[in-house]
Protein backbone atom coordinates (compact mmCIF):
# COMPACT_ATOMS: atom_id res chain seq x y z
CA UNK A 1 0.00 0.00 0.00
CA UNK A 2 2.80 2.42 0.87
CA UNK A 3 4.71 1.53 -2.29
CA UNK A 4 1.65 2.22 -4.46
CA UNK A 5 1.13 5.55 -2.76
CA UNK A 6 4.79 6.46 -3.24
CA UNK A 7 4.63 5.48 -6.93
CA UNK A 8 1.52 7.61 -7.44
CA UNK A 9 3.26 10.56 -5.77
CA UNK A 10 6.31 10.17 -7.99
CA UNK A 11 4.14 10.03 -11.11
CA UNK A 12 2.23 13.12 -10.03
CA UNK A 13 5.47 15.01 -9.33
CA UNK A 14 6.80 14.03 -12.78
CA UNK A 15 3.60 15.26 -14.43
CA UNK A 16 3.79 18.57 -12.60
CA UNK A 17 7.45 19.01 -13.58
CA UNK A 18 6.66 18.25 -17.23
CA UNK A 19 3.82 20.77 -17.23
CA UNK A 20 6.07 23.40 -15.66
CA UNK A 21 8.81 22.84 -18.22
CA UNK A 22 6.25 22.97 -21.03
CA UNK A 23 4.88 26.27 -19.71
CA UNK A 24 8.39 27.70 -19.40
CA UNK A 25 9.10 26.68 -22.98
CA UNK A 26 5.87 28.29 -24.18
CA UNK A 27 6.68 31.52 -22.34
CA UNK A 28 10.17 31.61 -23.82
CA UNK A 29 8.78 31.13 -27.34
CA UNK A 30 6.19 33.86 -26.77
CA UNK A 31 8.84 36.24 -25.46
CA UNK A 32 11.07 35.52 -28.46
CA UNK A 33 8.16 36.08 -30.86
CA UNK A 34 7.30 39.38 -29.16
CA UNK A 35 10.92 40.55 -29.37
CA UNK A 36 11.04 39.74 -33.09
CA UNK A 37 7.75 41.53 -33.62
CA UNK A 38 9.01 44.64 -31.80
CA UNK A 39 12.22 44.64 -33.82
CA UNK A 40 10.31 44.46 -37.11
CA UNK A 41 7.91 47.22 -36.06
CA UNK A 42 10.86 49.37 -34.95
CA UNK A 43 12.36 49.03 -38.41
CA UNK A 44 9.18 49.85 -40.36
CA UNK A 45 7.61 52.60 -38.20
CA UNK A 46 8.78 56.09 -37.41
CA UNK A 47 9.06 57.20 -33.78
CA UNK A 48 5.78 59.11 -33.88
CA UNK A 49 3.95 56.19 -35.48
CA UNK A 50 5.32 53.77 -32.87
CA UNK A 51 4.17 56.01 -30.03
CA UNK A 52 0.70 56.34 -31.60
CA UNK A 53 0.48 52.57 -32.01
CA UNK A 54 1.51 52.12 -28.36
CA UNK A 55 -1.28 54.44 -27.24
CA UNK A 56 -3.78 52.60 -29.44
CA UNK A 57 -2.58 49.32 -27.95
CA UNK A 58 -3.50 50.56 -24.48
CA UNK A 59 -6.97 51.68 -25.53
CA UNK A 60 -7.82 48.97 -28.08
CA UNK A 61 -5.41 46.03 -27.95
CA UNK A 62 -7.24 43.98 -30.59
CA UNK A 63 -7.15 46.81 -33.14
CA UNK A 64 -3.46 47.46 -32.47
CA UNK A 65 -2.69 43.75 -32.83
CA UNK A 66 -4.52 43.68 -36.16
CA UNK A 67 -2.61 46.73 -37.45
CA UNK A 68 0.71 45.28 -36.27
CA UNK A 69 0.03 42.03 -38.10
CA UNK A 70 -0.95 43.89 -41.27
CA UNK A 71 2.23 45.96 -41.15
CA UNK A 72 4.43 42.92 -40.55
CA UNK A 73 2.79 41.04 -43.43
CA UNK A 74 3.24 44.01 -45.75
CA UNK A 75 6.90 44.33 -44.74
CA UNK A 76 7.56 40.62 -45.21
CA UNK A 77 5.91 40.69 -48.66
CA UNK A 78 8.09 43.63 -49.67
CA UNK A 79 5.17 46.02 -50.10
CA UNK A 80 6.72 48.71 -47.88
CA UNK A 81 9.42 50.80 -49.46
CA UNK A 82 9.69 53.52 -46.79
CA UNK A 83 8.98 53.70 -43.09
CA UNK A 84 5.36 54.21 -42.13
CA UNK A 85 4.88 57.69 -40.68
CA UNK A 86 2.20 58.95 -38.32
CA UNK A 87 -0.11 60.16 -41.09
CA UNK A 88 -0.03 56.82 -42.91
CA UNK A 89 -0.68 54.99 -39.63
CA UNK A 90 -3.68 57.22 -38.96
CA UNK A 91 -5.10 56.30 -42.36
CA UNK A 92 -4.67 52.60 -41.56
CA UNK A 93 -6.35 53.11 -38.20
CA UNK A 94 -9.32 54.88 -39.78
CA UNK A 95 -9.87 51.85 -41.99
CA UNK A 96 -9.48 49.41 -39.10
CA UNK A 97 -11.66 51.16 -36.52
CA UNK A 98 -15.35 50.96 -37.41
CA UNK A 99 -17.38 54.15 -37.34
CA UNK A 100 -19.79 54.61 -34.49
CA UNK A 101 -23.42 54.77 -35.43
CA UNK A 102 -25.44 57.66 -34.14
CA UNK A 103 -28.70 56.56 -32.64
CA UNK A 104 -31.39 59.21 -32.43
CA UNK A 105 -34.59 58.66 -30.58
CA UNK A 106 -37.53 60.82 -31.60
CA UNK A 107 -40.39 61.24 -29.21
CA UNK A 108 -43.86 62.05 -30.46
N, C-alpha and C positions, 0 to 999 in steps of 0.2 A: 504494500500500500504506500509506504513512504517512497519507494523507488519510482512508482508511477507518478506520484505527486511531484517528485523532483524532476522527472523527465518532462512533465507538462510545463513546469516552471521554466526549464531550460528552453523548450520550444517557444514559449511565449516571449521570453527575453530575446531570442533570436529573431522572432518576427518583428518585435518592436525596434530592434537595432537595424533590421533591413528597411523598415519603413522610414526610420530617421535618416539613414544614408540616402534613400531614394529622394526624400524631401530636400535634403541638403544639395543633392545633385540637381534637382529641379530648380532650386533657388539660384544656384550658380549659373545654370543655363539662362535663366530669366535675366539675371544681372548682366551677363555677357551680351545677351540680345539687346537689352536696354542701352548698354554702353555703345554698341555698334550703331544703334538707331540714333543716339545723340550725336555721335561723330558724323554720321551722314547728314543729319539736319544742320549741324554746325557748318558743314561745307557747302550746303545749298541755300541757306538763309542768311540774310543780312542780320546785323545785331538788332535793329528795330523790329524786324519780322520775327526773330526768335523771342524777343520780349513780349510781343503781342500774342504769339502762339502760347507762351507760358501763361499769360493772363487768361486766355481762352480756356486753357487746360484746367485752370482752377474753377472757372465758372461752369464750363460744359466739357467734361472730360471725354465724352463719347464723340463730340464734334471734333475736338482737337485730335483725337486718335485717328479719326477718319481722314482729316486733312494731312496728318503726318504720313499715313500710309499712302495717300495719293501722291504726295511729294516724293516719297522714297521710290515708289513705282516709276514715276516720271523720270527721276534721276537715273534709276537703273536701266531704263529703256533708252536713255540718251536723249530724251525730249527736252531737257533743260540745258540751255547753252550758257546762261548767266545765272547769277544768284537771284533768288526771289527776294524782292524788296517788300516794304511794308504795304505799298499800294497794291501790288499784285496779290499779296496774301489777303488783303481786305476783299478783293474781288472774289477770290476762292471762297472766303468765308461767307460772303453774301449768297453764293450759290449753294453752300452747304447748309446754312441755317434757314429753315423754312420761315416764311413770313407769318406773322401773327394775324389771325382773322379778327376783325372788329365785329363785335356782336352788339347790335343796337336793339333795345327793347322799346317798342312804341306802346304807350298806353292810350286807350280810347275812352 
